[in-house]
Amino acid sequence: MVGIKPTDLPPTATVKFFGAGTAACFADLITFPLDTAKVRLQIQGESIATSGSAVVKYRGVFGTITTMVRTEGARSLYNGLVAGLQRQMSFASVRIGLYDSMKQFYSRGSENASIVTRLLAGCTTGAMAVTFAQPTDVVKVRFQAQVRQSDGLKRYNGTMDAYRTIARDEGIRGLWKGCMPNITRNMIVNCAELVTYDIIKELILQYDLMTDNLPCHFTAAFGAGFCTTIVASPVDVVKTRFMNSSTGQYRSALNCALTMLTKEGPKAFYKGFVPSFLRLGSWNIVMFVSYEQIKRCMTKMQHSWESPF
């Protein structure tokens, strides 16, 4: 990321890798209920279209959270948290932690990377991360979409049970279900999120609007979250629907998108937009602010270990 002064110690690739994963886990812990509400709203139109019922169970992000707490208990808001943390530790470490390294690779070590170079770096790390961590995302979405039945039965009994059940019933390929739409989504998300944060932060420092500290990181992260939600929301809805679908429900991610368009109209692609923005905006703020501080802290600790005297 931009903003390091010549006198500052640049964080190593290892520090960025583990710092990004840790910051993303921290952000997930805080914003996970919003993500669960977003998933429930995104799949709601699917169940209505399938059953033919016009009954709307969830209304708005806070209405969804209230309904879930009343009907399923407060713990339902954190369904899939373990898989979510597994996902962030493996996923964010790659897509965020390796972004600067990939940017330097494409710019051949130049400090002044162009927008095209940044976009290439964002696309590359986004695609790499999904390819590596897709099973954790599938399990997380399945848990978040899971509604406790009246007899107390649940689709999966635990995170490891979910991995085993999906692999047994749907094959190993089932753990990578929706991989292509997720790669598309995360290439878009990574470009919108990291490149926007990079550019906003760079402009703030370039015009001396703020110093390279918390207010600067907060502003850049908020802008990145808003831009990302607008760009990525349609792909995110298709990804969620497709990964949560039963075997044979959709032929492909494209078929899923066309089914949504014909049965529910264009507005279906922005279902759960408000919780998506609340979640992405708050997630970006917590993640980037934490990431910047963790990088500085870990770099200072590393330097003190290497130079104790």
Protein Blocks (a to p, Z undefined) as FASTA:
>chain_A
ZZiafkbccddfklmmmmmmmmmmmmmmmmmmmmmmmmmmmmmmmmmmmnopabdfbgcj
klmmmmmmmmnojklmmgoklmmmmmmmmmmmmmmmmmmmmmmmmnnopabdcfklmmmm
mmmmmmmmmmmmmmmmmmmmmmmmpccdfkopafbfbfklmmmmmmmmnojmlmmgoklm
mmmmmmmmmmmmmmmmmmmmmmmmmnomaccdfklmmmmmmmmmmmmmmmmmmmmmmmmm
mmmpcehkambfklmmmmmmmmnojmlmmgoklmmmmmmmmmmmmmmmmmmmmmmmmmmm
mmmmmmmZZ
